[in-house]
């Protein structure tokens, strides 16, 4: 695999087009058509009958606590560049959601967390397509706080110190429950 220092960029339009489906069949290279399959219109290959299922992306985050404060990160990338959110990201192959949440936290903050329970599972849809966001509760068990990966800052906040520019409905709901002691 080639490494590059060039940032990987994808416009909102390009991301949306990728979620519309293949133009050509990945099996036989025949041009795909829209046809009803399994109860809805999908991209289908008229030559080999390959059917493309466009599945939602799955992400996992952790509401990590230490000394009565919650860990938030400031986003370096779109969507919502410059806004605060829980550390998290998309799952990778051969990874459980819990492992994904812990890995993303480590990559973004330098901190190791222990996942203690599921908070909730949320559905979203935006210009990139649809997705499922799984949020866990956890606590910090090691590491050294430093922003890394795709964040510009990582910081702990008390219940009455949360920044105003928190992004993602799922994060806002989880943090509201945390502030009231429900989570």
Biotite code that builds the C-alpha atoms (Angstrom):
import biotite.structure as struc

atoms = struc.array([
    struc.Atom([0.000, 0.000, 0.000], chain_id="A", res_id=1, res_name="UNK", atom_name="CA", element="C"),
    struc.Atom([1.320, 3.436, -0.888], chain_id="A", res_id=2, res_name="UNK", atom_name="CA", element="C"),
    struc.Atom([1.499, 6.050, 1.835], chain_id="A", res_id=3, res_name="UNK", atom_name="CA", element="C"),
    struc.Atom([0.999, 9.674, 0.951], chain_id="A", res_id=4, res_name="UNK", atom_name="CA", element="C"),
    struc.Atom([1.125, 12.946, 2.831], chain_id="A", res_id=5, res_name="UNK", atom_name="CA", element="C"),
    struc.Atom([-1.643, 14.316, 0.657], chain_id="A", res_id=6, res_name="UNK", atom_name="CA", element="C"),
    struc.Atom([-4.945, 14.686, 2.513], chain_id="A", res_id=7, res_name="UNK", atom_name="CA", element="C"),
    struc.Atom([-7.754, 12.482, 1.294], chain_id="A", res_id=8, res_name="UNK", atom_name="CA", element="C"),
    struc.Atom([-10.626, 14.708, 0.307], chain_id="A", res_id=9, res_name="UNK", atom_name="CA", element="C"),
    struc.Atom([-14.092, 13.867, -0.846], chain_id="A", res_id=10, res_name="UNK", atom_name="CA", element="C"),
    struc.Atom([-16.681, 16.512, -1.580], chain_id="A", res_id=11, res_name="UNK", atom_name="CA", element="C"),
    struc.Atom([-20.238, 16.147, -0.315], chain_id="A", res_id=12, res_name="UNK", atom_name="CA", element="C"),
    struc.Atom([-21.363, 15.591, -3.915], chain_id="A", res_id=13, res_name="UNK", atom_name="CA", element="C"),
    struc.Atom([-18.768, 12.855, -4.491], chain_id="A", res_id=14, res_name="UNK", atom_name="CA", element="C"),
    struc.Atom([-19.708, 11.114, -1.241], chain_id="A", res_id=15, res_name="UNK", atom_name="CA", element="C"),
    struc.Atom([-23.399, 11.182, -2.166], chain_id="A", res_id=16, res_name="UNK", atom_name="CA", element="C"),
    struc.Atom([-22.660, 9.777, -5.649], chain_id="A", res_id=17, res_name="UNK", atom_name="CA", element="C"),
    struc.Atom([-20.757, 6.855, -4.137], chain_id="A", res_id=18, res_name="UNK", atom_name="CA", element="C"),
    struc.Atom([-23.839, 5.931, -2.127], chain_id="A", res_id=19, res_name="UNK", atom_name="CA", element="C"),
    struc.Atom([-26.037, 5.872, -5.252], chain_id="A", res_id=20, res_name="UNK", atom_name="CA", element="C"),
    struc.Atom([-24.571, 2.572, -6.403], chain_id="A", res_id=21, res_name="UNK", atom_name="CA", element="C"),
    struc.Atom([-22.242, 1.019, -8.917], chain_id="A", res_id=22, res_name="UNK", atom_name="CA", element="C"),
    struc.Atom([-22.342, 2.121, -12.535], chain_id="A", res_id=23, res_name="UNK", atom_name="CA", element="C"),
    struc.Atom([-20.790, -1.173, -13.669], chain_id="A", res_id=24, res_name="UNK", atom_name="CA", element="C"),
    struc.Atom([-21.073, -4.653, -12.168], chain_id="A", res_id=25, res_name="UNK", atom_name="CA", element="C"),
    struc.Atom([-18.050, -5.550, -9.992], chain_id="A", res_id=26, res_name="UNK", atom_name="CA", element="C"),
    struc.Atom([-18.341, -9.178, -11.174], chain_id="A", res_id=27, res_name="UNK", atom_name="CA", element="C"),
    struc.Atom([-18.736, -8.981, -14.970], chain_id="A", res_id=28, res_name="UNK", atom_name="CA", element="C"),
    struc.Atom([-18.415, -5.240, -15.770], chain_id="A", res_id=29, res_name="UNK", atom_name="CA", element="C"),
    struc.Atom([-21.851, -5.005, -17.391], chain_id="A", res_id=30, res_name="UNK", atom_name="CA", element="C"),
    struc.Atom([-23.629, -1.679, -16.918], chain_id="A", res_id=31, res_name="UNK", atom_name="CA", element="C"),
    struc.Atom([-25.938, -1.883, -13.893], chain_id="A", res_id=32, res_name="UNK", atom_name="CA", element="C"),
    struc.Atom([-29.644, -0.997, -14.114], chain_id="A", res_id=33, res_name="UNK", atom_name="CA", element="C"),
    struc.Atom([-32.251, 0.011, -11.556], chain_id="A", res_id=34, res_name="UNK", atom_name="CA", element="C"),
    struc.Atom([-34.748, -2.795, -11.011], chain_id="A", res_id=35, res_name="UNK", atom_name="CA", element="C"),
    struc.Atom([-36.983, -4.037, -8.228], chain_id="A", res_id=36, res_name="UNK", atom_name="CA", element="C"),
    struc.Atom([-35.318, -6.731, -6.125], chain_id="A", res_id=37, res_name="UNK", atom_name="CA", element="C"),
    struc.Atom([-36.354, -7.901, -2.663], chain_id="A", res_id=38, res_name="UNK", atom_name="CA", element="C"),
    struc.Atom([-39.115, -5.337, -2.363], chain_id="A", res_id=39, res_name="UNK", atom_name="CA", element="C"),
    struc.Atom([-37.358, -2.154, -3.460], chain_id="A", res_id=40, res_name="UNK", atom_name="CA", element="C"),
    struc.Atom([-35.484, -0.648, -6.394], chain_id="A", res_id=41, res_name="UNK", atom_name="CA", element="C"),
    struc.Atom([-31.815, -1.628, -6.327], chain_id="A", res_id=42, res_name="UNK", atom_name="CA", element="C"),
    struc.Atom([-28.827, -1.616, -8.699], chain_id="A", res_id=43, res_name="UNK", atom_name="CA", element="C"),
    struc.Atom([-28.900, -4.964, -10.561], chain_id="A", res_id=44, res_name="UNK", atom_name="CA", element="C"),
    struc.Atom([-26.655, -6.445, -13.236], chain_id="A", res_id=45, res_name="UNK", atom_name="CA", element="C"),
    struc.Atom([-28.809, -7.645, -16.157], chain_id="A", res_id=46, res_name="UNK", atom_name="CA", element="C"),
    struc.Atom([-26.075, -10.106, -17.250], chain_id="A", res_id=47, res_name="UNK", atom_name="CA", element="C"),
    struc.Atom([-25.127, -11.988, -14.070], chain_id="A", res_id=48, res_name="UNK", atom_name="CA", element="C"),
    struc.Atom([-27.932, -10.862, -11.686], chain_id="A", res_id=49, res_name="UNK", atom_name="CA", element="C"),
    struc.Atom([-25.538, -9.350, -9.122], chain_id="A", res_id=50, res_name="UNK", atom_name="CA", element="C"),
    struc.Atom([-27.598, -7.154, -6.760], chain_id="A", res_id=51, res_name="UNK", atom_name="CA", element="C"),
    struc.Atom([-26.022, -4.238, -4.956], chain_id="A", res_id=52, res_name="UNK", atom_name="CA", element="C"),
    struc.Atom([-27.242, -3.637, -1.412], chain_id="A", res_id=53, res_name="UNK", atom_name="CA", element="C"),
    struc.Atom([-26.249, -0.194, -0.167], chain_id="A", res_id=54, res_name="UNK", atom_name="CA", element="C"),
    struc.Atom([-25.901, -0.676, 3.569], chain_id="A", res_id=55, res_name="UNK", atom_name="CA", element="C"),
    struc.Atom([-25.624, 1.981, 6.266], chain_id="A", res_id=56, res_name="UNK", atom_name="CA", element="C"),
    struc.Atom([-22.236, 2.818, 7.749], chain_id="A", res_id=57, res_name="UNK", atom_name="CA", element="C"),
    struc.Atom([-21.799, 1.801, 11.397], chain_id="A", res_id=58, res_name="UNK", atom_name="CA", element="C"),
    struc.Atom([-19.914, 3.973, 13.838], chain_id="A", res_id=59, res_name="UNK", atom_name="CA", element="C"),
    struc.Atom([-19.174, 3.687, 17.540], chain_id="A", res_id=60, res_name="UNK", atom_name="CA", element="C"),
    struc.Atom([-18.392, 6.340, 20.141], chain_id="A", res_id=61, res_name="UNK", atom_name="CA", element="C"),
    struc.Atom([-17.700, 6.423, 23.839], chain_id="A", res_id=62, res_name="UNK", atom_name="CA", element="C"),
    struc.Atom([-18.901, 8.806, 26.508], chain_id="A", res_id=63, res_name="UNK", atom_name="CA", element="C"),
    struc.Atom([-15.734, 8.469, 28.586], chain_id="A", res_id=64, res_name="UNK", atom_name="CA", element="C"),
    struc.Atom([-15.622, 9.823, 32.122], chain_id="A", res_id=65, res_name="UNK", atom_name="CA", element="C"),
    struc.Atom([-12.816, 10.734, 34.475], chain_id="A", res_id=66, res_name="UNK", atom_name="CA", element="C"),
    struc.Atom([-13.285, 12.461, 37.841], chain_id="A", res_id=67, res_name="UNK", atom_name="CA", element="C"),
    struc.Atom([-16.871, 13.508, 37.055], chain_id="A", res_id=68, res_name="UNK", atom_name="CA", element="C"),
    struc.Atom([-15.954, 15.009, 33.690], chain_id="A", res_id=69, res_name="UNK", atom_name="CA", element="C"),
    struc.Atom([-16.626, 13.826, 30.139], chain_id="A", res_id=70, res_name="UNK", atom_name="CA", element="C"),
    struc.Atom([-14.103, 13.585, 27.302], chain_id="A", res_id=71, res_name="UNK", atom_name="CA", element="C"),
    struc.Atom([-14.845, 15.502, 24.098], chain_id="A", res_id=72, res_name="UNK", atom_name="CA", element="C"),
    struc.Atom([-12.834, 16.040, 20.926], chain_id="A", res_id=73, res_name="UNK", atom_name="CA", element="C"),
    struc.Atom([-12.784, 18.929, 18.458], chain_id="A", res_id=74, res_name="UNK", atom_name="CA", element="C"),
    struc.Atom([-13.220, 17.714, 14.872], chain_id="A", res_id=75, res_name="UNK", atom_name="CA", element="C"),
    struc.Atom([-10.505, 18.367, 12.291], chain_id="A", res_id=76, res_name="UNK", atom_name="CA", element="C"),
    struc.Atom([-12.568, 16.950, 9.401], chain_id="A", res_id=77, res_name="UNK", atom_name="CA", element="C"),
    struc.Atom([-15.982, 17.511, 7.880], chain_id="A", res_id=78, res_name="UNK", atom_name="CA", element="C"),
    struc.Atom([-18.736, 17.055, 8.615], chain_id="A", res_id=79, res_name="UNK", atom_name="CA", element="C"),
    struc.Atom([-18.829, 19.712, 11.338], chain_id="A", res_id=80, res_name="UNK", atom_name="CA", element="C"),
    struc.Atom([-15.150, 20.662, 11.319], chain_id="A", res_id=81, res_name="UNK", atom_name="CA", element="C"),
    struc.Atom([-14.322, 22.684, 14.448], chain_id="A", res_id=82, res_name="UNK", atom_name="CA", element="C"),
    struc.Atom([-17.240, 21.324, 16.486], chain_id="A", res_id=83, res_name="UNK", atom_name="CA", element="C"),
    struc.Atom([-16.997, 19.169, 19.609], chain_id="A", res_id=84, res_name="UNK", atom_name="CA", element="C"),
    struc.Atom([-18.221, 15.572, 19.875], chain_id="A", res_id=85, res_name="UNK", atom_name="CA", element="C"),
    struc.Atom([-17.624, 12.310, 21.688], chain_id="A", res_id=86, res_name="UNK", atom_name="CA", element="C"),
    struc.Atom([-14.558, 10.405, 20.489], chain_id="A", res_id=87, res_name="UNK", atom_name="CA", element="C"),
    struc.Atom([-15.626, 7.855, 17.908], chain_id="A", res_id=88, res_name="UNK", atom_name="CA", element="C"),
    struc.Atom([-15.664, 6.806, 14.300], chain_id="A", res_id=89, res_name="UNK", atom_name="CA", element="C"),
    struc.Atom([-16.524, 4.098, 11.821], chain_id="A", res_id=90, res_name="UNK", atom_name="CA", element="C"),
    struc.Atom([-16.107, 0.420, 12.568], chain_id="A", res_id=91, res_name="UNK", atom_name="CA", element="C"),
    struc.Atom([-13.490, -1.598, 10.720], chain_id="A", res_id=92, res_name="UNK", atom_name="CA", element="C"),
    struc.Atom([-13.659, -5.197, 9.526], chain_id="A", res_id=93, res_name="UNK", atom_name="CA", element="C"),
    struc.Atom([-13.225, -7.899, 12.211], chain_id="A", res_id=94, res_name="UNK", atom_name="CA", element="C"),
    struc.Atom([-13.879, -5.412, 15.019], chain_id="A", res_id=95, res_name="UNK", atom_name="CA", element="C"),
    struc.Atom([-16.702, -5.377, 17.544], chain_id="A", res_id=96, res_name="UNK", atom_name="CA", element="C"),
    struc.Atom([-18.509, -2.083, 18.164], chain_id="A", res_id=97, res_name="UNK", atom_name="CA", element="C"),
    struc.Atom([-16.937, -1.937, 21.639], chain_id="A", res_id=98, res_name="UNK", atom_name="CA", element="C"),
    struc.Atom([-13.451, -2.457, 20.203], chain_id="A", res_id=99, res_name="UNK", atom_name="CA", element="C"),
    struc.Atom([-14.153, 0.218, 17.608], chain_id="A", res_id=100, res_name="UNK", atom_name="CA", element="C"),
    struc.Atom([-15.223, 2.773, 20.240], chain_id="A", res_id=101, res_name="UNK", atom_name="CA", element="C"),
    struc.Atom([-12.124, 2.062, 22.366], chain_id="A", res_id=102, res_name="UNK", atom_name="CA", element="C"),
    struc.Atom([-9.798, 2.185, 19.331], chain_id="A", res_id=103, res_name="UNK", atom_name="CA", element="C"),
    struc.Atom([-11.233, 5.465, 18.085], chain_id="A", res_id=104, res_name="UNK", atom_name="CA", element="C"),
    struc.Atom([-10.892, 6.984, 21.554], chain_id="A", res_id=105, res_name="UNK", atom_name="CA", element="C"),
    struc.Atom([-7.239, 5.885, 21.745], chain_id="A", res_id=106, res_name="UNK", atom_name="CA", element="C"),
    struc.Atom([-6.486, 7.206, 18.239], chain_id="A", res_id=107, res_name="UNK", atom_name="CA", element="C"),
    struc.Atom([-8.191, 10.547, 18.828], chain_id="A", res_id=108, res_name="UNK", atom_name="CA", element="C"),
    struc.Atom([-7.156, 11.246, 22.436], chain_id="A", res_id=109, res_name="UNK", atom_name="CA", element="C"),
    struc.Atom([-4.266, 8.991, 23.459], chain_id="A", res_id=110, res_name="UNK", atom_name="CA", element="C"),
    struc.Atom([-6.420, 7.578, 26.264], chain_id="A", res_id=111, res_name="UNK", atom_name="CA", element="C"),
    struc.Atom([-7.341, 3.968, 26.957], chain_id="A", res_id=112, res_name="UNK", atom_name="CA", element="C"),
    struc.Atom([-10.941, 3.409, 27.995], chain_id="A", res_id=113, res_name="UNK", atom_name="CA", element="C"),
    struc.Atom([-12.880, 0.535, 29.456], chain_id="A", res_id=114, res_name="UNK", atom_name="CA", element="C"),
    struc.Atom([-16.358, 0.208, 27.973], chain_id="A", res_id=115, res_name="UNK", atom_name="CA", element="C"),
    struc.Atom([-18.876, -0.340, 30.773], chain_id="A", res_id=116, res_name="UNK", atom_name="CA", element="C"),
    struc.Atom([-22.265, -0.325, 29.053], chain_id="A", res_id=117, res_name="UNK", atom_name="CA", element="C"),
    struc.Atom([-24.336, 0.549, 26.009], chain_id="A", res_id=118, res_name="UNK", atom_name="CA", element="C"),
    struc.Atom([-26.009, 3.961, 26.116], chain_id="A", res_id=119, res_name="UNK", atom_name="CA", element="C"),
    struc.Atom([-28.082, 3.726, 22.930], chain_id="A", res_id=120, res_name="UNK", atom_name="CA", element="C"),
    struc.Atom([-28.141, 3.053, 19.196], chain_id="A", res_id=121, res_name="UNK", atom_name="CA", element="C"),
    struc.Atom([-29.038, 5.949, 16.893], chain_id="A", res_id=122, res_name="UNK", atom_name="CA", element="C"),
    struc.Atom([-29.936, 6.185, 13.199], chain_id="A", res_id=123, res_name="UNK", atom_name="CA", element="C"),
    struc.Atom([-28.955, 9.134, 11.013], chain_id="A", res_id=124, res_name="UNK", atom_name="CA", element="C"),
    struc.Atom([-29.098, 10.168, 7.392], chain_id="A", res_id=125, res_name="UNK", atom_name="CA", element="C"),
    struc.Atom([-27.037, 12.884, 5.758], chain_id="A", res_id=126, res_name="UNK", atom_name="CA", element="C"),
    struc.Atom([-25.342, 13.713, 2.459], chain_id="A", res_id=127, res_name="UNK", atom_name="CA", element="C"),
    struc.Atom([-23.071, 10.657, 2.841], chain_id="A", res_id=128, res_name="UNK", atom_name="CA", element="C"),
    struc.Atom([-25.984, 8.248, 3.126], chain_id="A", res_id=129, res_name="UNK", atom_name="CA", element="C"),
    struc.Atom([-27.504, 6.546, 6.144], chain_id="A", res_id=130, res_name="UNK", atom_name="CA", element="C"),
    struc.Atom([-25.738, 5.292, 9.222], chain_id="A", res_id=131, res_name="UNK", atom_name="CA", element="C"),
    struc.Atom([-26.021, 3.770, 12.645], chain_id="A", res_id=132, res_name="UNK", atom_name="CA", element="C"),
    struc.Atom([-24.207, 5.316, 15.584], chain_id="A", res_id=133, res_name="UNK", atom_name="CA", element="C"),
    struc.Atom([-23.644, 3.185, 18.687], chain_id="A", res_id=134, res_name="UNK", atom_name="CA", element="C"),
    struc.Atom([-22.707, 5.090, 21.847], chain_id="A", res_id=135, res_name="UNK", atom_name="CA", element="C"),
    struc.Atom([-21.166, 3.396, 24.863], chain_id="A", res_id=136, res_name="UNK", atom_name="CA", element="C"),
    struc.Atom([-20.356, 4.616, 28.339], chain_id="A", res_id=137, res_name="UNK", atom_name="CA", element="C"),
    struc.Atom([-16.860, 4.050, 29.640], chain_id="A", res_id=138, res_name="UNK", atom_name="CA", element="C"),
    struc.Atom([-14.154, 5.351, 31.898], chain_id="A", res_id=139, res_name="UNK", atom_name="CA", element="C"),
    struc.Atom([-10.517, 6.218, 31.340], chain_id="A", res_id=140, res_name="UNK", atom_name="CA", element="C"),
    struc.Atom([-8.074, 3.534, 32.521], chain_id="A", res_id=141, res_name="UNK", atom_name="CA", element="C"),
    struc.Atom([-4.773, 4.808, 31.107], chain_id="A", res_id=142, res_name="UNK", atom_name="CA", element="C"),
    struc.Atom([-2.862, 6.727, 28.489], chain_id="A", res_id=143, res_name="UNK", atom_name="CA", element="C"),
    struc.Atom([-1.888, 10.370, 28.173], chain_id="A", res_id=144, res_name="UNK", atom_name="CA", element="C"),
    struc.Atom([-4.311, 12.997, 26.875], chain_id="A", res_id=145, res_name="UNK", atom_name="CA", element="C"),
    struc.Atom([-3.189, 14.448, 23.573], chain_id="A", res_id=146, res_name="UNK", atom_name="CA", element="C"),
    struc.Atom([-5.122, 15.166, 20.391], chain_id="A", res_id=147, res_name="UNK", atom_name="CA", element="C"),
    struc.Atom([-4.305, 12.840, 17.556], chain_id="A", res_id=148, res_name="UNK", atom_name="CA", element="C"),
    struc.Atom([-5.647, 11.355, 14.370], chain_id="A", res_id=149, res_name="UNK", atom_name="CA", element="C"),
    struc.Atom([-8.487, 13.521, 13.038], chain_id="A", res_id=150, res_name="UNK", atom_name="CA", element="C"),
    struc.Atom([-9.033, 15.962, 15.940], chain_id="A", res_id=151, res_name="UNK", atom_name="CA", element="C"),
    struc.Atom([-7.496, 19.316, 16.819], chain_id="A", res_id=152, res_name="UNK", atom_name="CA", element="C"),
    struc.Atom([-8.213, 19.168, 20.573], chain_id="A", res_id=153, res_name="UNK", atom_name="CA", element="C"),
    struc.Atom([-9.200, 16.692, 23.252], chain_id="A", res_id=154, res_name="UNK", atom_name="CA", element="C"),
    struc.Atom([-10.430, 17.900, 26.621], chain_id="A", res_id=155, res_name="UNK", atom_name="CA", element="C"),
    struc.Atom([-12.472, 16.972, 29.684], chain_id="A", res_id=156, res_name="UNK", atom_name="CA", element="C"),
    struc.Atom([-15.553, 19.029, 30.573], chain_id="A", res_id=157, res_name="UNK", atom_name="CA", element="C"),
    struc.Atom([-17.711, 19.131, 33.680], chain_id="A", res_id=158, res_name="UNK", atom_name="CA", element="C"),
    struc.Atom([-21.517, 18.971, 33.390], chain_id="A", res_id=159, res_name="UNK", atom_name="CA", element="C"),
    struc.Atom([-21.818, 22.771, 33.516], chain_id="A", res_id=160, res_name="UNK", atom_name="CA", element="C"),
    struc.Atom([-18.794, 23.439, 31.280], chain_id="A", res_id=161, res_name="UNK", atom_name="CA", element="C"),
    struc.Atom([-19.863, 21.742, 28.049], chain_id="A", res_id=162, res_name="UNK", atom_name="CA", element="C"),
    struc.Atom([-19.079, 23.794, 24.929], chain_id="A", res_id=163, res_name="UNK", atom_name="CA", element="C"),
    struc.Atom([-21.947, 25.228, 22.892], chain_id="A", res_id=164, res_name="UNK", atom_name="CA", element="C"),
    struc.Atom([-20.841, 23.858, 19.535], chain_id="A", res_id=165, res_name="UNK", atom_name="CA", element="C"),
    struc.Atom([-21.460, 20.146, 20.127], chain_id="A", res_id=166, res_name="UNK", atom_name="CA", element="C"),
    struc.Atom([-22.417, 18.308, 16.950], chain_id="A", res_id=167, res_name="UNK", atom_name="CA", element="C"),
    struc.Atom([-24.514, 15.226, 16.134], chain_id="A", res_id=168, res_name="UNK", atom_name="CA", element="C"),
    struc.Atom([-27.973, 14.677, 17.564], chain_id="A", res_id=169, res_name="UNK", atom_name="CA", element="C"),
    struc.Atom([-26.881, 11.371, 19.126], chain_id="A", res_id=170, res_name="UNK", atom_name="CA", element="C"),
    struc.Atom([-24.071, 13.120, 21.026], chain_id="A", res_id=171, res_name="UNK", atom_name="CA", element="C"),
    struc.Atom([-26.398, 15.861, 22.238], chain_id="A", res_id=172, res_name="UNK", atom_name="CA", element="C"),
    struc.Atom([-28.919, 13.287, 23.505], chain_id="A", res_id=173, res_name="UNK", atom_name="CA", element="C"),
    struc.Atom([-26.268, 11.187, 25.269], chain_id="A", res_id=174, res_name="UNK", atom_name="CA", element="C"),
    struc.Atom([-24.681, 14.256, 26.885], chain_id="A", res_id=175, res_name="UNK", atom_name="CA", element="C"),
    struc.Atom([-28.099, 15.530, 28.022], chain_id="A", res_id=176, res_name="UNK", atom_name="CA", element="C"),
    struc.Atom([-28.669, 12.213, 29.798], chain_id="A", res_id=177, res_name="UNK", atom_name="CA", element="C"),
    struc.Atom([-25.193, 12.375, 31.317], chain_id="A", res_id=178, res_name="UNK", atom_name="CA", element="C"),
    struc.Atom([-25.749, 15.905, 32.636], chain_id="A", res_id=179, res_name="UNK", atom_name="CA", element="C"),
    struc.Atom([-28.972, 14.878, 34.382], chain_id="A", res_id=180, res_name="UNK", atom_name="CA", element="C"),
    struc.Atom([-27.423, 11.728, 35.827], chain_id="A", res_id=181, res_name="UNK", atom_name="CA", element="C"),
    struc.Atom([-29.600, 9.346, 33.769], chain_id="A", res_id=182, res_name="UNK", atom_name="CA", element="C"),
    struc.Atom([-26.470, 7.977, 32.076], chain_id="A", res_id=183, res_name="UNK", atom_name="CA", element="C"),
])
